[in-house]
Amino acid sequence: MNQLVFIKDNQVITDSLTIAEMFDKDHNKVVRDIENQICKLKEAGEEKWGVANFGATQYQHPQNKQLYPKFNLTEDGFAIVAMSYTTPEAMKMKVKFIQEFKKMKEYIQKQEQQAQDPVELALQTSLKNYQEIKGIKEDVLLLKDSMRIDGRQEFAIKSQGKAKVMETLGGYNSPAYIALSKKVFSRMWRDFKNHFVLPRSPDLPKSRFDEAVKFIAMWRPDTSMAMEIEALNKQTHLKLVQ
């Protein structure tokens, strides 16, 4: 049996002569089968695929020395043409061709690895390991950024927020606290969620906890609310003076 596949221009191929011999077909018939497939590929808008997988060439007849057309075929090209060969013997031969394509590809890959500069191979391995480690670190950072604050941190933020509102309103017993506490609480947490772009304050990322503490410490009511708080507490102070 002739070699079923061979290497040409660093590509594993077979040719129409080998197919004709192995499938016990007239070579002209195999050439017509290939040309029919090329025509169908053109009609389907896959002309580039046909060019890449069927290479038209010639061979010299051993007896009359005349040149005749033949085709070189990639594994995909072979599969397209041999698809119509469905006898039991043809099926066995297709399996053998596919096995030979696989063996030849593995052989080329092995040869390339052996011929590769050891230093270059080591650098490529190091680069691959670095990229994998970098990917893991990025995943960890992403996970960390997406983790929400825990129960202890949520309690600390709420407690600080409550203390801040009480301080802003002048204490628990102040008129402003009695009249405006709900409004001021709502305004502060609204500002908090807007600043951190959150649907709910407990959704704060763990990585921004310190920033949240600083935000609450620096928070102030807007001018209108500040004036309303001052007016309520001042009225009560005036009553006490009178």
C-alpha beads as a LAMMPS data file, in Angstrom:
LAMMPS data file: protein, C-alpha beads

242 atoms
241 bonds

1 atom types
1 bond types

-500.0 500.0 xlo xhi
-500.0 500.0 ylo yhi
-500.0 500.0 zlo zhi

Masses

1 110.0

Atoms # bond

1 1 1 0.000 0.000 0.000
2 1 1 1.325 3.462 -0.918
3 1 1 1.649 6.181 1.699
4 1 1 -1.831 7.600 2.139
5 1 1 -0.866 11.084 3.280
6 1 1 2.273 13.196 2.986
7 1 1 3.622 16.631 3.824
8 1 1 3.750 19.484 1.329
9 1 1 4.542 23.084 2.311
10 1 1 4.259 22.109 5.986
11 1 1 0.708 20.867 5.401
12 1 1 -0.599 17.303 5.612
13 1 1 -2.295 16.331 2.354
14 1 1 -3.241 13.462 0.094
15 1 1 -3.895 13.576 -3.653
16 1 1 -6.411 12.374 -6.198
17 1 1 -4.063 9.647 -7.486
18 1 1 -3.783 8.103 -4.031
19 1 1 -7.537 8.309 -3.525
20 1 1 -8.184 6.656 -6.891
21 1 1 -5.782 3.826 -6.112
22 1 1 -6.961 3.185 -2.572
23 1 1 -10.671 3.354 -3.373
24 1 1 -10.166 1.339 -6.585
25 1 1 -11.577 4.078 -8.806
26 1 1 -10.577 5.507 -12.155
27 1 1 -8.502 8.631 -11.587
28 1 1 -10.531 10.634 -14.105
29 1 1 -13.661 9.784 -12.106
30 1 1 -12.042 11.035 -8.880
31 1 1 -10.971 14.255 -10.598
32 1 1 -14.558 14.791 -11.816
33 1 1 -15.838 14.183 -8.274
34 1 1 -13.479 16.846 -6.955
35 1 1 -14.392 19.329 -9.699
36 1 1 -18.090 18.776 -8.922
37 1 1 -17.459 19.565 -5.265
38 1 1 -15.529 22.724 -6.199
39 1 1 -18.470 23.865 -8.351
40 1 1 -20.918 23.256 -5.506
41 1 1 -18.709 25.223 -3.123
42 1 1 -18.667 28.163 -5.558
43 1 1 -22.468 28.064 -5.794
44 1 1 -22.638 28.063 -1.992
45 1 1 -20.343 31.099 -1.770
46 1 1 -17.476 29.016 -0.315
47 1 1 -15.023 29.419 -3.167
48 1 1 -12.188 30.464 -0.808
49 1 1 -12.688 27.289 1.222
50 1 1 -12.438 25.269 -1.978
51 1 1 -9.194 26.978 -2.998
52 1 1 -7.708 26.387 0.459
53 1 1 -8.555 22.672 0.504
54 1 1 -8.265 21.598 -3.169
55 1 1 -5.017 22.388 -4.945
56 1 1 -5.102 21.882 -8.725
57 1 1 -1.819 20.589 -10.104
58 1 1 -0.467 18.071 -12.661
59 1 1 1.384 14.781 -12.790
60 1 1 3.408 13.069 -15.501
61 1 1 2.102 9.736 -16.683
62 1 1 4.861 7.127 -16.203
63 1 1 4.270 5.546 -19.616
64 1 1 3.510 8.249 -22.172
65 1 1 5.174 11.061 -20.184
66 1 1 2.176 13.293 -20.822
67 1 1 0.956 15.769 -18.142
68 1 1 -2.504 15.179 -16.693
69 1 1 -4.497 17.112 -14.049
70 1 1 -4.617 16.001 -10.455
71 1 1 -5.578 17.553 -7.115
72 1 1 -3.900 17.809 -3.724
73 1 1 -6.423 17.624 -0.884
74 1 1 -6.308 18.592 2.773
75 1 1 -8.000 16.381 5.318
76 1 1 -11.169 18.502 5.061
77 1 1 -11.065 18.348 1.263
78 1 1 -10.644 14.577 1.385
79 1 1 -13.616 14.290 3.755
80 1 1 -15.857 16.246 1.349
81 1 1 -14.955 14.110 -1.651
82 1 1 -14.951 10.745 0.129
83 1 1 -18.323 11.487 1.699
84 1 1 -20.077 9.973 -1.328
85 1 1 -18.037 6.756 -1.184
86 1 1 -20.227 4.592 1.008
87 1 1 -19.493 0.925 0.290
88 1 1 -18.222 -1.127 3.266
89 1 1 -14.741 -1.271 1.742
90 1 1 -14.806 2.458 1.106
91 1 1 -15.795 3.107 4.736
92 1 1 -12.795 1.062 5.925
93 1 1 -10.510 3.017 3.648
94 1 1 -11.875 6.356 4.876
95 1 1 -11.081 5.327 8.447
96 1 1 -7.511 4.472 7.410
97 1 1 -7.070 7.837 5.702
98 1 1 -8.373 9.710 8.754
99 1 1 -6.039 7.745 11.026
100 1 1 -3.085 8.545 8.782
101 1 1 -3.937 12.256 8.740
102 1 1 -3.994 12.242 12.532
103 1 1 -0.681 10.355 12.816
104 1 1 1.047 12.691 10.381
105 1 1 -0.184 15.797 12.215
106 1 1 1.032 14.388 15.523
107 1 1 4.394 13.604 13.910
108 1 1 4.774 17.180 12.630
109 1 1 3.850 18.602 16.015
110 1 1 6.392 16.379 17.750
111 1 1 9.114 17.347 15.282
112 1 1 8.384 21.037 15.803
113 1 1 8.602 20.642 19.574
114 1 1 11.910 18.767 19.329
115 1 1 13.372 21.350 16.960
116 1 1 12.342 24.269 19.136
117 1 1 15.049 26.175 20.997
118 1 1 15.027 24.977 24.646
119 1 1 15.439 28.564 25.862
120 1 1 12.514 29.736 23.728
121 1 1 10.414 26.805 24.921
122 1 1 11.239 27.649 28.552
123 1 1 10.308 31.294 27.961
124 1 1 7.020 30.282 26.363
125 1 1 6.263 27.991 29.300
126 1 1 7.118 30.777 31.758
127 1 1 4.928 33.218 29.833
128 1 1 2.048 30.748 29.831
129 1 1 2.421 30.195 33.588
130 1 1 2.581 33.958 34.173
131 1 1 -0.578 34.530 32.140
132 1 1 -2.379 31.786 34.067
133 1 1 -1.277 33.257 37.416
134 1 1 -2.239 36.743 36.258
135 1 1 -5.655 35.446 35.238
136 1 1 -6.127 33.861 38.668
137 1 1 -5.136 37.120 40.411
138 1 1 -7.555 39.084 38.253
139 1 1 -10.322 36.629 39.122
140 1 1 -9.508 37.005 42.839
141 1 1 -9.560 40.818 42.580
142 1 1 -12.828 40.692 40.683
143 1 1 -14.299 38.413 43.337
144 1 1 -13.035 40.701 46.080
145 1 1 -14.542 43.759 44.398
146 1 1 -17.876 42.009 43.984
147 1 1 -18.084 40.725 47.601
148 1 1 -20.576 42.639 49.728
149 1 1 -19.860 43.914 53.229
150 1 1 -20.458 41.369 55.996
151 1 1 -22.937 41.699 58.863
152 1 1 -20.424 43.326 61.196
153 1 1 -19.507 45.988 58.662
154 1 1 -23.161 46.627 57.798
155 1 1 -23.953 47.146 61.503
156 1 1 -20.997 49.549 61.854
157 1 1 -22.144 51.661 58.888
158 1 1 -25.749 51.819 60.092
159 1 1 -24.629 52.762 63.592
160 1 1 -22.365 55.489 62.264
161 1 1 -25.186 56.751 60.034
162 1 1 -27.586 56.927 62.980
163 1 1 -25.035 58.800 65.076
164 1 1 -24.386 61.226 62.207
165 1 1 -28.090 62.039 61.816
166 1 1 -28.485 62.529 65.560
167 1 1 -25.498 64.889 65.590
168 1 1 -26.850 66.811 62.587
169 1 1 -30.278 67.284 64.192
170 1 1 -28.901 68.370 67.551
171 1 1 -29.483 65.295 69.642
172 1 1 -32.194 62.747 70.310
173 1 1 -34.445 65.176 72.230
174 1 1 -34.108 68.111 69.865
175 1 1 -37.217 69.466 68.079
176 1 1 -35.476 68.928 64.767
177 1 1 -34.884 65.252 65.563
178 1 1 -38.536 64.769 66.565
179 1 1 -39.823 66.546 63.448
180 1 1 -37.272 65.645 60.788
181 1 1 -35.416 62.440 61.782
182 1 1 -37.173 60.256 59.209
183 1 1 -36.627 62.816 56.465
184 1 1 -32.953 63.325 57.301
185 1 1 -32.297 59.584 57.607
186 1 1 -33.897 59.063 54.202
187 1 1 -31.887 61.918 52.649
188 1 1 -28.562 60.686 54.015
189 1 1 -29.032 57.088 52.818
190 1 1 -30.262 58.370 49.470
191 1 1 -27.052 60.375 49.090
192 1 1 -25.067 57.344 50.244
193 1 1 -26.613 55.048 47.626
194 1 1 -26.247 57.646 44.866
195 1 1 -22.582 58.170 45.662
196 1 1 -21.755 54.456 45.617
197 1 1 -24.330 53.624 42.892
198 1 1 -26.167 51.023 44.966
199 1 1 -29.755 49.751 44.939
200 1 1 -29.464 49.167 48.712
201 1 1 -26.840 50.312 51.208
202 1 1 -26.022 46.689 52.322
203 1 1 -24.913 46.009 48.710
204 1 1 -21.765 48.069 49.326
205 1 1 -18.640 46.212 48.090
206 1 1 -16.250 45.115 50.830
207 1 1 -13.413 46.947 49.100
208 1 1 -15.183 50.319 49.612
209 1 1 -15.976 49.976 53.317
210 1 1 -13.366 52.548 54.423
211 1 1 -14.637 55.000 51.814
212 1 1 -18.179 54.518 53.132
213 1 1 -17.078 55.322 56.696
214 1 1 -15.407 58.503 55.436
215 1 1 -18.479 59.460 53.397
216 1 1 -20.776 59.266 56.424
217 1 1 -18.319 61.223 58.589
218 1 1 -18.195 64.036 55.992
219 1 1 -21.902 64.028 55.092
220 1 1 -23.885 67.260 55.544
221 1 1 -27.547 68.023 54.751
222 1 1 -28.260 70.347 51.852
223 1 1 -28.746 74.058 52.492
224 1 1 -32.566 73.963 52.629
225 1 1 -32.595 71.110 55.110
226 1 1 -29.842 72.697 57.208
227 1 1 -31.885 75.905 57.432
228 1 1 -35.015 73.929 58.413
229 1 1 -33.099 72.138 61.194
230 1 1 -31.675 75.392 62.477
231 1 1 -35.075 77.096 62.468
232 1 1 -36.749 74.301 64.475
233 1 1 -34.039 74.173 67.111
234 1 1 -33.815 78.003 67.297
235 1 1 -37.567 78.389 67.939
236 1 1 -37.382 76.089 70.930
237 1 1 -34.313 77.930 72.239
238 1 1 -36.190 81.242 72.046
239 1 1 -39.150 79.813 73.959
240 1 1 -36.817 78.660 76.721
241 1 1 -35.216 82.139 76.919
242 1 1 -38.595 83.856 77.209

Bonds

1 1 1 2
2 1 2 3
3 1 3 4
4 1 4 5
5 1 5 6
6 1 6 7
7 1 7 8
8 1 8 9
9 1 9 10
10 1 10 11
11 1 11 12
12 1 12 13
13 1 13 14
14 1 14 15
15 1 15 16
16 1 16 17
17 1 17 18
18 1 18 19
19 1 19 20
20 1 20 21
21 1 21 22
22 1 22 23
23 1 23 24
24 1 24 25
25 1 25 26
26 1 26 27
27 1 27 28
28 1 28 29
29 1 29 30
30 1 30 31
31 1 31 32
32 1 32 33
33 1 33 34
34 1 34 35
35 1 35 36
36 1 36 37
37 1 37 38
38 1 38 39
39 1 39 40
40 1 40 41
41 1 41 42
42 1 42 43
43 1 43 44
44 1 44 45
45 1 45 46
46 1 46 47
47 1 47 48
48 1 48 49
49 1 49 50
50 1 50 51
51 1 51 52
52 1 52 53
53 1 53 54
54 1 54 55
55 1 55 56
56 1 56 57
57 1 57 58
58 1 58 59
59 1 59 60
60 1 60 61
61 1 61 62
62 1 62 63
63 1 63 64
64 1 64 65
65 1 65 66
66 1 66 67
67 1 67 68
68 1 68 69
69 1 69 70
70 1 70 71
71 1 71 72
72 1 72 73
73 1 73 74
74 1 74 75
75 1 75 76
76 1 76 77
77 1 77 78
78 1 78 79
79 1 79 80
80 1 80 81
81 1 81 82
82 1 82 83
83 1 83 84
84 1 84 85
85 1 85 86
86 1 86 87
87 1 87 88
88 1 88 89
89 1 89 90
90 1 90 91
91 1 91 92
92 1 92 93
93 1 93 94
94 1 94 95
95 1 95 96
96 1 96 97
97 1 97 98
98 1 98 99
99 1 99 100
100 1 100 101
101 1 101 102
102 1 102 103
103 1 103 104
104 1 104 105
105 1 105 106
106 1 106 107
107 1 107 108
108 1 108 109
109 1 109 110
110 1 110 111
111 1 111 112
112 1 112 113
113 1 113 114
114 1 114 115
115 1 115 116
116 1 116 117
117 1 117 118
118 1 118 119
119 1 119 120
120 1 120 121
121 1 121 122
122 1 122 123
123 1 123 124
124 1 124 125
125 1 125 126
126 1 126 127
127 1 127 128
128 1 128 129
129 1 129 130
130 1 130 131
131 1 131 132
132 1 132 133
133 1 133 134
134 1 134 135
135 1 135 136
136 1 136 137
137 1 137 138
138 1 138 139
139 1 139 140
140 1 140 141
141 1 141 142
142 1 142 143
143 1 143 144
144 1 144 145
145 1 145 146
146 1 146 147
147 1 147 148
148 1 148 149
149 1 149 150
150 1 150 151
151 1 151 152
152 1 152 153
153 1 153 154
154 1 154 155
155 1 155 156
156 1 156 157
157 1 157 158
158 1 158 159
159 1 159 160
160 1 160 161
161 1 161 162
162 1 162 163
163 1 163 164
164 1 164 165
165 1 165 166
166 1 166 167
167 1 167 168
168 1 168 169
169 1 169 170
170 1 170 171
171 1 171 172
172 1 172 173
173 1 173 174
174 1 174 175
175 1 175 176
176 1 176 177
177 1 177 178
178 1 178 179
179 1 179 180
180 1 180 181
181 1 181 182
182 1 182 183
183 1 183 184
184 1 184 185
185 1 185 186
186 1 186 187
187 1 187 188
188 1 188 189
189 1 189 190
190 1 190 191
191 1 191 192
192 1 192 193
193 1 193 194
194 1 194 195
195 1 195 196
196 1 196 197
197 1 197 198
198 1 198 199
199 1 199 200
200 1 200 201
201 1 201 202
202 1 202 203
203 1 203 204
204 1 204 205
205 1 205 206
206 1 206 207
207 1 207 208
208 1 208 209
209 1 209 210
210 1 210 211
211 1 211 212
212 1 212 213
213 1 213 214
214 1 214 215
215 1 215 216
216 1 216 217
217 1 217 218
218 1 218 219
219 1 219 220
220 1 220 221
221 1 221 222
222 1 222 223
223 1 223 224
224 1 224 225
225 1 225 226
226 1 226 227
227 1 227 228
228 1 228 229
229 1 229 230
230 1 230 231
231 1 231 232
232 1 232 233
233 1 233 234
234 1 234 235
235 1 235 236
236 1 236 237
237 1 237 238
238 1 238 239
239 1 239 240
240 1 240 241
241 1 241 242
